């Protein structure tokens, strides 16, 4: 376990503090563990909700068909990628980076 170095401070009214304290005691935890556990659980849920994309059955079928299709070459995109790679990884740009 990593050492705890950061702090989180918050203001709560007496009623909320008493409720949190009582719930933590009922759960056999100190208040820090109780509050941190609840906050992390909610944080994970929020991140899952915002990072996961749900598709309807027709959307999933469309995505699957697109992924299964043969790739399409796009010459303009190939030129752009090649020019970017040439510019970023050419020997002259490496020399410029070292001398900077």
N, C-alpha and C positions, 0 to 999 in steps of 0.2 A: 504494500500500500504506500502511496506517495505521501510525503509529509504535507500537512495542511499549513499553508502560509497566508492564504488570502482570507479576508473577512467580508462579511455581508451584514450590514446593519439595517434595521428597519424600525419604523415607529408603528405601534399598534395601541389601540385603546385597551383599557383595563379588562373589559368584557371579553374581547378577543384573546388577550393574553391568558386570562384565566381558563378559557375554553381550550386553548392550545396546550397549556400546562396540564390540565386534567386529562386530555386525550393522550398526551405523551406518557403520563404516569400510568394510565390504563393500559397502554401498549407496552409498558416496561422499557421505555426509552427516555433519554434526556431530551430536553426541548430542541437542542441543536440537531440531534439525529432525526427526531421526528419531523421538524420543519424542513430540513435538508432532504430527507427521503420523499416527503410530499412534493416539494418543489422539483426534484429531479424526475419523479414519476410524471408530473404534469409537463415538464420540459420535453421528455421523451415523446409523450403523446402528441404534443404540438408539432414537434419536428417530424414525426411520422406522418401526421396529417398534411403537413406542408411539403414534404419531400416525395410522398407516394402519389402516383397518378392512377386514378381508377378509371377503367374503360368500360363502357357498355359492351354487350356481346357483339353488336355490329362494329363498334370501334376496334375491338380486339381482333375481330376477323379481318378488318381492313389493314391493321398494323401487321398482322401475320402474313397477309398476302404481299404486302410491300417488302417485308423482310425476306420472304421466300423468293421474290422475283430476282432475276439476273440483274447485276449491277449495270448502271447506265453510265457511259463515259461522258463527261461534260468537258469539252476541250478548254473552255475559258477557265474553268476551275482548275484544271490540270496546269495551265500556264501560270495562273496566279500562285498556286502552291510551289511550282518549280522556281518561279522568280523569287518568292519569299525565302525558300530554302537556299537558293544560290546566294542571295543577299546576306542572309543571317549566318551562313556557314562557309562563306568563301574564305580563303586564306588571308585576303587583305583585311577582312573585318576582324579576324582573330588577331592580326598584328596591331590594328587600331585599338582593340580592347586592352592588349597588354601594355601598349605605350601610353594609354590614358591615365 
